[in-house]
Amino acid sequence: MTALLRVVLDQVVAPTNADLERASRELARALIASAPAGCAVEGIVPAVADAAGVVEGSVPGLASLARQALARRELAAAWQLGVAPGVGGGLIHSPTLLAPLVRHDRVHDHDQTVVTLWDLDAWERPAELPRPAVTWHKAMLKRAARFADAVVVPTHAAAARVSELGAFGDRVRVIAGAAPAGFAVPTDEVGRRRALDLPEGFVLVAGSSAPSARLAEAFAAVVSSGVDAPVVVLDAPEGDEPAVLELAAAAGLGEGRVHVRGALDDADRAAALGGAVAFVAPEVSSAFPWRIVEALRVGVPVVAADSPVHREVVLDGGVFAEPSDGSGLGDALGEVLGSTAAVERFAVLAGDRGRAFSWMGAAERVWQLHADL
């Protein structure tokens, strides 16, 4: 008899966030590849046109696909209220908070429900999010406190914070994410950077003009470091470029020195990282730092604001500085880029640390988690 691990793949067929889509896709692929003998993976998806074709293209090898009667938005609303008809039981794993969190019997029926929380934005920066999104996340975490058999978070720092938000006991488990499988600087990196109209030898930052992104500190760090390099900002939301450039100008970065780009696909993002001399991470939130992990993966030196999450993820793969007006980050950036030997040393340290994160390792821990439950 085959044991099915049923994985919620709403982000694969109806993505609302690019990082969650990648996490869902990569974890599902790794779960299929690492399935123990006698085990298989089934996908649970909302009602979407050609869901089977989309899933087959993104996550080949699923044993089956359980299509729900509701579209993603309606499904999210129903599951928020605890209405989950037609889902069925078994071993359910969600790479996000979206899951049928209802009463079930793990002991006698062997039903399990596990959810994943990659960030605490709804609690740490609610003013920057749509109110319905904040309400939904808080309601789902409350349901998780009541009905989830485990809540997966990517760092121990996040686990400590989540434990303060509900009576989870020992149900909070730490399983980190990773860069996409095979993530590497492409052979056509120069051509891709030219197509993106990016310079060479730049300092890379990711984020938006929102206060929590702390881009002003990153810009101030570049200025105070004395490093004469252009700056590239990735992941800026559509329409955010003028506000980002205003922050750069206020920090003293001259016109034409800052290049703002939105979300890029995996290959273009890797190509951008290939042209970076350093990655500056000024944020101090509990969110999993996806871009830092990608920078480490391809050996880009990381300069990060000192925070529990950054200490845990970067470890010895970068340099830390106290969050401030940017002077601390500037000193650290100057240290990293102070000489060719320093750049090479920090690049090696970053690459070594980057190899610690893999989706296959994450998948093996997910399988073990469900076996332990």
C-alpha positions in Angstrom: 0.0 0.0 0.0 1.4 3.4 -1.0 1.5 6.2 1.6 0.5 9.5 0.0 1.9 12.8 1.1 -0.6 15.4 -0.1 1.0 18.7 -0.8 -1.0 21.9 -1.3 0.2 23.5 -4.5 -2.0 26.6 -4.8 1.1 28.8 -5.4 2.1 26.7 -8.3 -1.2 27.0 -10.2 -2.3 30.4 -8.9 0.7 32.2 -7.5 0.3 35.3 -5.3 4.0 35.6 -4.4 7.0 34.7 -6.5 9.1 33.4 -3.6 6.2 31.2 -2.3 5.7 29.9 -5.8 9.4 28.9 -6.1 9.3 27.4 -2.6 6.2 25.3 -3.3 7.6 24.2 -6.7 11.1 23.3 -5.4 9.9 21.6 -2.3 7.4 19.5 -4.2 10.0 18.4 -6.8 12.4 17.5 -4.0 9.7 15.6 -2.1 9.0 13.5 -5.2 12.7 12.9 -5.8 13.4 11.9 -2.2 10.2 9.9 -1.5 10.9 6.8 0.6 10.1 3.4 -0.7 6.3 2.9 -0.7 5.6 6.6 -0.6 4.4 9.0 -3.2 3.3 12.7 -3.5 -0.2 14.0 -4.5 -0.9 17.6 -5.3 -3.9 19.5 -3.9 -4.9 22.5 -6.1 -7.7 25.0 -6.3 -10.0 25.2 -9.3 -7.8 26.6 -12.1 -8.1 26.2 -15.9 -5.6 23.5 -17.1 -4.4 22.9 -13.5 -3.1 19.5 -14.6 -1.0 21.0 -17.4 0.4 23.7 -15.2 1.3 21.3 -12.4 2.8 18.7 -14.8 5.0 21.4 -16.3 6.2 22.7 -13.0 6.1 19.6 -10.8 6.4 16.4 -12.9 6.1 13.1 -11.2 3.0 13.6 -8.9 1.1 10.4 -8.3 -2.2 12.2 -8.6 -3.9 15.6 -8.4 -6.8 16.5 -6.1 -8.7 19.4 -7.6 -10.8 21.5 -5.3 -14.2 22.9 -6.4 -13.2 26.5 -5.5 -10.8 29.0 -7.0 -7.8 30.0 -4.9 -9.4 33.2 -3.4 -12.6 31.4 -2.5 -10.6 28.4 -1.2 -8.5 30.7 1.0 -11.6 32.3 2.4 -13.3 28.9 3.0 -10.3 27.4 4.8 -9.9 30.5 6.9 -13.4 29.8 8.2 -12.7 26.1 8.7 -14.9 25.0 5.8 -13.0 22.3 3.9 -15.5 19.9 2.3 -14.1 17.5 -0.3 -10.5 17.8 0.7 -10.2 14.5 2.5 -7.6 13.4 5.1 -4.3 11.7 5.1 -0.9 13.3 5.3 -1.3 17.0 4.2 1.7 19.3 3.9 1.4 22.9 2.9 4.5 25.0 1.9 2.5 28.0 3.1 -0.2 28.8 5.7 -3.0 27.8 3.2 -4.3 24.4 4.4 -7.5 22.8 5.5 -6.9 23.4 9.2 -9.9 21.5 10.7 -10.3 19.0 13.4 -8.9 15.6 12.6 -7.7 12.4 14.3 -4.0 11.8 13.9 -3.9 8.9 16.4 -6.7 6.7 15.0 -7.2 7.9 11.4 -3.5 8.8 10.8 -4.5 12.2 9.5 -1.9 15.0 9.7 -1.9 18.6 8.7 1.4 20.6 8.6 1.7 24.3 7.5 4.7 26.5 6.8 5.3 30.1 7.7 8.1 31.9 5.8 7.7 35.4 7.3 5.9 37.3 10.0 5.1 40.3 8.0 1.5 40.4 9.1 2.8 40.9 12.7 6.0 42.9 12.0 4.9 45.3 9.3 1.1 45.2 9.1 0.8 48.8 7.9 2.7 48.0 4.7 0.3 45.1 3.8 -3.3 45.1 2.6 -5.6 44.8 5.6 -7.3 41.6 4.3 -3.9 39.9 4.0 -3.0 40.8 7.6 -6.4 39.5 8.8 -6.1 36.3 6.8 -2.6 35.4 8.0 -3.5 36.1 11.7 -6.6 34.0 11.4 -4.8 31.1 9.8 -2.1 31.1 12.4 -4.8 30.9 15.1 -6.3 28.0 13.3 -2.8 26.4 13.1 -2.5 26.8 16.8 -5.7 24.8 17.2 -5.5 22.2 14.5 -2.0 21.9 12.9 0.1 18.9 13.9 3.3 21.0 13.2 4.2 24.5 12.0 7.3 24.7 9.9 9.4 27.8 10.0 12.8 28.4 8.2 14.9 29.6 11.2 15.2 29.1 14.9 14.9 32.8 15.3 11.5 32.7 13.6 10.5 29.7 15.7 11.1 31.6 18.9 9.0 34.5 17.6 6.1 32.2 16.4 6.1 30.4 19.8 5.2 33.8 21.3 2.2 34.1 19.0 0.3 31.0 20.1 0.3 27.9 22.3 2.2 25.7 19.9 4.3 23.8 22.4 6.8 21.5 20.6 4.9 21.7 17.3 7.1 24.4 15.8 9.8 22.8 13.6 12.7 24.4 11.7 13.3 23.5 8.1 15.1 26.1 6.0 14.5 27.0 2.4 17.1 27.2 -0.3 17.9 28.7 -3.7 16.2 27.0 -6.6 17.8 23.7 -7.6 20.6 24.3 -10.0 20.8 28.0 -9.2 24.0 29.3 -10.7 25.4 32.2 -12.7 24.4 31.3 -16.3 27.0 31.1 -19.1 25.3 34.0 -20.9 25.4 36.2 -17.8 27.0 39.2 -19.6 24.3 39.2 -22.3 21.5 38.9 -19.8 22.9 41.9 -17.8 23.1 43.9 -21.0 19.5 43.0 -21.8 18.6 44.2 -18.3 20.6 47.3 -18.8 22.7 46.6 -15.8 26.3 47.9 -15.2 29.2 45.7 -14.1 30.8 45.5 -10.6 27.8 46.8 -8.7 26.6 46.6 -5.1 23.3 44.7 -5.0 20.4 45.3 -2.7 16.8 43.9 -2.8 13.7 45.5 -1.5 11.3 48.4 -1.9 10.8 52.0 -0.6 8.8 50.6 2.3 10.2 51.6 5.7 10.8 47.9 6.7 13.1 47.4 3.7 15.5 50.0 5.1 16.9 50.8 1.6 17.9 54.3 2.9 20.4 52.5 5.2 21.8 50.5 2.4 22.3 53.6 0.2 23.9 55.4 3.2 26.2 52.4 3.7 27.4 52.6 0.1 28.1 56.3 0.4 29.9 56.1 3.8 32.0 53.1 2.6 33.7 55.2 0.0 33.2 52.5 -2.5 32.8 54.0 -6.0 30.4 51.4 -7.4 26.9 51.6 -8.9 24.0 50.2 -7.0 21.4 47.8 -8.3 18.1 47.3 -6.5 16.1 44.1 -7.2 12.5 43.2 -6.4 11.1 46.7 -6.4 7.3 46.6 -6.9 5.9 48.1 -10.0 5.7 51.8 -9.8 8.2 52.0 -6.9 11.2 53.2 -8.9 10.7 57.0 -8.3 10.4 56.5 -4.5 13.5 54.3 -4.5 15.5 56.9 -6.5 14.4 59.6 -4.1 15.8 57.6 -1.2 19.0 57.1 -3.0 19.3 60.8 -3.8 18.6 61.8 -0.2 21.5 59.4 0.9 23.9 61.2 -1.5 24.0 58.7 -4.4 24.3 60.7 -7.6 21.9 60.6 -10.5 22.5 57.6 -12.7 24.3 55.6 -10.1 21.3 53.6 -8.9 19.5 51.1 -11.2 16.1 49.8 -10.0 14.6 46.5 -11.3 11.6 44.5 -10.4 11.2 40.8 -9.8 13.4 38.7 -12.2 13.2 35.1 -13.2 15.7 32.7 -11.8 18.3 32.9 -14.7 18.2 36.7 -14.8 18.5 36.9 -11.0 21.5 34.6 -11.1 23.0 36.7 -13.9 22.5 39.9 -11.8 24.2 38.3 -8.9 27.0 37.3 -11.2 27.7 41.0 -11.7 27.6 42.0 -8.1 30.7 42.7 -6.0 28.7 42.5 -2.7 25.1 42.0 -1.5 23.9 44.4 1.2 21.0 43.3 3.4 19.8 46.1 5.7 16.5 44.4 6.8 16.1 43.0 10.3 12.8 41.2 10.0 12.0 37.5 10.8 11.4 36.7 7.2 13.5 34.1 5.5 16.1 36.0 3.5 15.7 34.4 0.1 18.1 36.8 -1.8 20.8 36.3 0.8 20.6 32.6 0.4 20.9 33.0 -3.4 23.8 35.4 -3.0 25.6 32.9 -0.8 24.8 30.1 -3.3 26.8 31.8 -6.1 29.5 33.2 -3.9 28.6 36.8 -3.6 30.0 38.4 -0.4 27.2 39.4 2.0 27.1 42.5 4.3 24.1 42.1 6.6 22.5 44.1 9.4 23.1 42.2 12.6 19.9 40.3 13.4 19.0 36.8 14.8 17.9 35.7 11.3 20.9 37.0 9.5 23.3 35.5 12.2 21.6 32.1 11.7 21.5 32.1 7.9 24.7 33.9 7.0 26.7 32.5 9.9 30.4 32.8 8.8 29.5 33.5 5.2 29.5 37.3 5.5 30.0 40.3 7.6 27.6 41.8 10.1 27.0 45.4 11.3 24.7 47.0 13.8 21.6 48.4 12.2 22.0 52.2 12.3 22.0 55.1 9.9 24.1 53.0 7.5 27.6 53.9 8.9 28.0 50.4 10.4 27.0 48.7 7.2 29.3 51.1 5.4 32.3 50.2 7.4 31.5 46.5 6.9 31.1 47.0 3.1 34.4 48.8 3.0 36.0 45.9 4.8 34.7 43.4 2.3 35.6 45.5 -0.7 38.8 46.9 0.7 41.1 44.7 -1.5 41.0 42.1 -4.1 42.2 39.5 -1.6 39.4 40.5 0.8 36.8 40.2 -1.9 38.1 36.7 -2.9 38.2 35.5 0.7 34.6 36.6 1.5 33.4 35.1 -1.8 34.8 31.8 -0.8 33.3 32.0 2.6 29.9 32.9 1.1 30.0 30.0 -1.4 30.9 27.5 1.4 27.9 28.7 3.5 25.6 28.6 0.5 26.1 24.9 0.1 24.4 24.3 3.5 21.0 25.0 1.9 19.3 22.6 -0.4 15.7 21.6 -1.2 16.6 17.9 -1.1 17.8 18.3 2.4 14.5 20.2 3.2 12.4 17.5 1.6 14.1 14.7 3.6 13.4 16.6 6.8 9.7 17.0 5.7 9.4 13.3 5.1 11.0 12.6 8.5 8.7 15.1 10.2 5.6 13.3 8.9 7.1 10.0 9.9 7.7 11.3 13.4 4.2 12.5 13.7 
